[in-house]
Amino acid sequence: MQVTVNEESLQLTPGTSLQGMLAQLQQDKPGVAVALNQQVVARSQWSQITLNGGDQITLFHAIAGG
């Protein structure tokens, strides 16, 4: 199945969880936030959400500064 991550197409195995996709992309780390179809998803929900073809995922990275 195909999803879009930060405006780039990504092919995934059907049934892949949000957590699984992030692990595959090596983005399952502190400082990362995720929006799925324009809704922010709590980190505690990542493993419970199964992605579907056509989903739009946006990854955000926290940046320290002042």
PyMOL commands that set and color helices and strands:
alter all, ss='L'
color gray80, all
select helices_A, chain A and resi 18-24+43-48
alter helices_A, ss='H'
color red, helices_A
select strands_A, chain A and resi 2-5+8-11+32-36+39-41+56-61
alter strands_A, ss='S'
color yellow, strands_A
deselect
rebuild
show_as cartoon
